[in-house]
Every structure is written in C-alpha cells, then in structure tokens.
Amino acid sequence: MPLRLTQYRLCPRSRSIRLALAEYRLDVELLDEKPWEWRQGFLAKNPAGEMPVLESDNGLTLCGAYSISEFLAEDISLVAHGTAAAPPMLIPGSREDRAEVRRLIDWYHGKFDREVTRELLIEKVYNSMRPSGPIAPDPSILRAVRANLKYHLSYTGFLADSRRWLSGDDLSFADLAAAAHISTCDYLGEIPWREYPTVKNWYQRMKSRPSFRALLGDRVPGTAPPLAYSDLDF
C-alpha cells in the first residue's frame, strides 16, 4: 500500500506520524506543504488546513495526527508480534493504560502545541516566510512562550522520572508526540538542556532510535538548527 504524507518538516504533528510510520517500518513519500500559504490544493485534501495528511493508492485519505495514529494503532497486522524486532504498539496496555497514553497525546498535541510549539513556529519561521515581507519575532511573545516551555519541560521531567516511558512501562505514541514537539523546539534552539537532565536522558533514548534518523537530518531553508540538534551525545 504505497503511502504519501503531506507534511511540513518542522510541524510536530507531522513529525510524530513520521516517527510512527518509521517505527512500523512503513515506506512513505513525503510531500512538503508550506503551512503559511493556506494553499487551495491542500485545503481540498483537508478543509481544516491542518497537517499531516496520509494518502494511499487505494483511495484512503486520513487527515490529522489523531486519525492517522488511531488508524495505525488499530491495525495490529502492522506489528510483528513474537519477534525480537517487533515494532512497539502505538497505544499499548490495558484500558486504563491506553487512556493515559491518549491523555498525554492530547497534552502534547493540544496544550504543548497551543502554548509553545505553534507560537515558536509562527514567530521564528512562518513570519519570516510571508510573501509580503518578513516580520521580526515579537520579544514579548517569545518571553511568554519560553515561560510556558519551562512548565512543560518540568512536567515532562516529572513523567520521565517516575515512569520507564512517559505513559508507563512501554514506549507509546505519547513518547513520539512529546519527542516531536521537543525536537521542533530543539531545532529552533529553545531547549535549555542543562536545566532538565531527566528530560535530556529520556530524549537521548528517543533520539537514538532508528526511527529518529530522518528527523535529525531535516533542514529548513533560512532556519539552521544548533550543532547539537543532530548529535546523539549532545
């Protein structure tokens, strides 16, 4: 089933789905979309104007990280159970465990995105790409976002310190969603790693997974990441 993913390389929701597809070892063609353009062709795919969008040659179109992750999680045939190299279940465990995974997915793709990632992308990337001319980042907005980021990093540190993975004993889509947002912030040079050693240790584990390699190779014209962005021993 050939797959195509319409995405933007710094979009955290797109990144989380790329990680999930890579964990399942599914080949996918990446179609780059510029979120600040609100292109009519893309809106025809997803009237909500949100990425990512996953399409296959059999006519299937899935819009948004929520629907795509749930679709993948329900297809247990994608997971080769009983083998040493079996990919992780995206939403594993008991009913209660799965509820916690979904709570954290909503935390990162909802609250973290609203309070941190979306605003960073607008201020530091999207506004510089405006056809009418770039707009400099607003210092007051960046101060507020950085304060929010510290709150979210503290909470992530609490989760990483009290559990094997963020939602419990097993790696889940909650880890992928969190890593997607944090990797975007890291690309933009916004993570004070020395202040959050527990988060750093968890992120190093995520960053070292084979599924992360493509993200570490991403580059966006006009916005270069810090040198440590792709360094596994940062």
N, C-alpha and C positions, 0 to 999 in steps of 0.2 A: 504494500500500500504506500506508494510514493507520497511523501508529506512535504508541504510548503508552509513556512511560518512567516507571516508578515509581522515585522518587529522593528524596534529601534534598539541599537546596541547598548544604550545606557538606560533603557526602560527596565525597571526592576521586575515588573510582571513578566515581560518578555524573557528576561534572564532566568527567572525561576522555571519557566516552561522549557527553556533550552537545557537547563540543568536536569530537569525531569526526563526529557527525551534522551539526553546523553546517558543518564543512569540506566535507562531501559535499552540503551544501545540502538536507538532508532535513528536512521539517517533522515535528515531533514534539509531541505533547501531554504536558506534564509533570504527573505525578501525585505530589503530595508525600506522603511517608511519614515518620513520626517514629520513628527507629531505636531510641529508648529505650523504646518501648511494646511491642515484640515482639507486634504485633497478629496475631491468628489469621488474619485475612483475608489479610495479607501472607505469612504463613508457608505458607498454602495455595498461593500463587504460587511461592514459593521456600523450601522447608523449611530451607535453610541460613540463612535470615534475613538475607541479605546483599543489598545494593543495588549496582547498579541491576538492574531487570528490564525488558526490552524486549518489547513485545507488538504484534502486528499483527492486523488483522481477519481474516486468513486462518488464524488459529489458531496461528501461530508464537509461542512464548514462549522467550526467551533469558534465562538467569539469570547475572548476574555480568559484570564488565567483560572478563574473559578471553574468554568465549564470544562476547560481543557484538562485541568488536574483531576477533576472528578471523573471524567471520561476515562482517563488513563488508569486511575485508581480502581475503577470497576472492572477493567479488562484484565482479569488475573492470568489470562493466557500470555500476557507480556512478561510475566515473571516466571523464570525457570526454577520452580521450586525444587529443592533437594539437591541442588548443585552448589559447588563451592563458590562459583562465580555468579550466583543468583543476584540480580539487582534488588534493591530494597522495595518493599511495599510503600507506596506514597502515603497512605493513610492506614497505618498498621494498628494491631492490638484489639482490645475489647471495645465494646460500645462506648464505654467511658473514655478509654484511651483515644479513640477516634474523635470524640467530641473535643478533647483537649487539643488534638492536632488542628482541628478546624478553628478552634478559638484563636490559636496562635497564628494561623494563616490569616485570619481576619485582622489580627493585631498588626501584623507587618504589612500586608497589602492594603489595609484600611488606615489604621491610626498612624503608623510609622510613615506611610506614604503621604497622608494629608499634612502631617506636622513637620516632616523633614524632607523626604526624597523629592517629592513633587516640586516644592519650593526651591530646593537647591538646583534642580534641573532648569526651572524657569529662569532663575536669577543668573546662573553661571553658564548655561548652554543655550536654551531656547531664545532668550532675549538677544543674544549675540548673533543669532541667525535670521533676525527679522528682515524681510525684503526692503522695508522702509528705512533700515539702518539699525545698527546695534544699540542697545540700551545698557548702560553700566549697571552692575549689581547694586541693589539698594542696601546700604550698610545696616539699616535698622531691621530689615527683614532677615538678613544673614545673622545678626545677633540673636534674634528670636529663634531662628531655625537651629542654631548651634546650641542654644539652651535646651531646646526640645531634644536634640540629638543626644545630649548627655543623659537626659532622663531615660531615653530608650536604650542607650548602651548600658546604663546601670541595671535596667530590668533584664536585658539580655544576659548580663553577667550573673545576675541572680539565678536565672534559669540554668545557665551553663554550669554554675557552681553546685546546684542542688540536684542535677539530673545527669545521666550519661549523655543524652542528647536533649535538645531544647524541650521537646514534648514528653520525654520519658526515656525508656530503655533503648528504643530503636530510632535510627535515623528516619526522618519523615519529610513530607513536603513542607512542614513548618520550618525545618532547618534550611531547606532550599529557598523558601521565601525570605527568611531572615538574611541568609547569605547574599541573596540577590540585591536586597536593599543596601546592606552594608558594603557590598562590593562596589555599587554605584557611588556611594558616599566616599569610599576609599579612592576610587578613580578620580574624584573631584578634590582629593586632598583634605578631606574633612574629618578623618578619624584620628583622634589623639590616642594612639595605641598604648603609649606608656601609662596612661591613666586607667586602662581597662585590661589588665593582664589576663583575666579569666575569659573575656571575650576574645582576646587575641589567641589564646590557646585553642578555643573552640573553632575560631575562624581558620587557624592554621590547619586543623584537621579537615575542614571543608575545602580549603584552598588546595590541599594536597590530593584530593580525589581526582581521578582521570576526567570526570565529567566537568571539572572546572577549567580545564586547559584552554578551551576555546575562548572563555570569558577573559582569561588573563592575557590572551593575545589581541583582544579588541582594542581598537584605537578609533577615536572620533576626530575628524578634521577640525583643527582650531582649538582643541582641548586635549592636551597631553597629560597623562597620569603621572604621579610621583614615581621615582625609580623603584620604590619598594612595592608598587602595585602588583607586579608580576613575580616578585621574589618570594619563594616559599619560606625562606628564613628571615622574613622582614623583622 
